[in-house]
Amino acid sequence: MATNTQTKSRRQRRTNRWLSCPQDSTQPGRVDALLQPVDAEAVLAILQTARSDKASQAECHAAIARVFTERRGSDAQGVVTIERLIQKWLLSRQGEVTAASFVRYEDSLGRFIRFLGAEAQLPAIACTEEMVLRFRAARLAQVSPATVNADLNVLRFVFSRAHRQGILPIDPTGELKDVVVRREALAGATERRAFTKQEIEALLRVADKEWRGLILFGLYTVQRLKDVALLTRGQVEGGVLRLVRGKTGAPAVVPLHPCLRAIVDGLPPAAASTKLFPKAGTLVEAHRGRTSQLSNQFYSLLVLAGLAAKRSKRNTGRGHGMRRTTSELSYHCLRHTGNTWLKQAGAGEAVVRDIVGHESTDVSRLYTHVDDQTKAAAIARMPVVEA
C-alpha cells in the first residue's frame, strides 16, 4: 500500500503533466510547466473550495488572478491590471466629455488607485466588491455622502463597461449601493441662502475692480461662476449677453442691467476674444474648467466683509479631503439673489426661467418664447447696489 508521500508525489506528477505544454516543437519531449507545483496546488485548492460552496465566484477569480500575477508579474502579456483598466477607460473618455467632467473622473479614479496602493497592480479580474467597500468607508470618514456617491458612480462607469465588454466576468460594483444621507445629517447641514442688498454692498466695498465686475455680472445676469469668468468682450456687445451655458449646453440671451452696460462701456477697446475678466478666466482655464480657486478667493472676500468666519489652517491630521463646515453664502448664492429679485420685481415665471436657465416642468420651452424687451424690462427693475 502506497504511503501518503508516494500518493502525493504521483498526484504532483499528474498535475505537472496537466499544466505543461511544449515550448519548442523542434525538440520533442522538452516541456516547461506554465505553473510551478506550488501554484498548481494553490489553484486546485481554490477549485476545491469553490466546489464545496465555501467561496464566491468573485473570490475564486480574484484568488486565481493573484496566483497568476505573483508568478508571471503584473506586466505579463495579456494581464490588464486594475490601474491599467482605469487608465484605458479615462483615455476612452477624453474628447467625449467636457474638460471639467474629465477632471472629476480623473480625480475620483486617482483617489481609488492611491487607496489600493500595491493592490492596484493586481489583474483587474482580482478587483472585488470588498475593495470598493473599503474605499467607500475610507472616503465616508473624510467627505460628505454626496461626494462619496459621486466617486462610486465613476467606479461604476469603469467596471460596468469592462463587464459588458467581457474583460471582467463579474462587475465588483454591480450590487454596490450609494451611501444613504441620514436625516440627522441633513438637519445639521448648512443651507445656502440669498444675499441681502446690504451684504452685497459690503462685499463690493472690499473687492478689487475685477471681482466687483464678477460679482455684479453674477448678480444681474444670474449666471454661474464659470460662465461669468470665461466671458469675452464679444459676448457682451450691443448691451446683451450671449453665451452657451457650460452646465447645460443651452444657449442664453440676457439683456445687460444698466450698471453692467456702464462697466462694459468703460472698458478700453479690445478684440472680441479678449477675456472680460482676464485673471479669473486665465485661472479657470489653467485648472481645466474648475472654479475652486475662484471660490476660495470669493470666500476670502466674504471673510473681509464680515460675512463668513475665517477658516482654520490648523493641521487636523485627516488630509485636505476631509469634510469641512460650509458657509451659508457663496458665489452661487448670487443666483439665488438674482432669481429672488427678478420675482420681487414682478417678472413672470417663464421670464425668470429664461434668464436663469432653469428648465420648466410646467411650461415647455418649445412653446414659450420670451422676447428680449420683456427680459430687459424685468432686469432693469432689479434693485441697484452701490459700492
Secondary structure, DSSP 8 states (H G I E B T S, - for coil): ---HHHHHHHHHHHHHHHTEEES-TTSTT-EEESS-HHHHHHHHHHHHHHHTT-S-HHHHHHHHHHHHHHHH-TTSTT--BHHHHHHHHHHHHTTTS-HHHHHHHHHHHHHHHHHHGGGGGSBGGG--HHHHHHHHHHHHTTS-HHHHHHHHHHHHHHHHHHHHTTS-SS-TTTT-------HHHHHTS-------HHHHHHHHHHS-HHHHHHHHHHHHH---HHHHHT-BGGGGGGGEEEEE-TTT--EEEEE--HHHHHHHHTS----TTSBSSHHHHHHHHHTTT--HHHHHHHHHHHHHTTSS--------SS-TTS-----S--TTHHHHHHHHHHHHTT--HHHHHHHHT---SSS-TTT----HHHHHHHHHTS-----
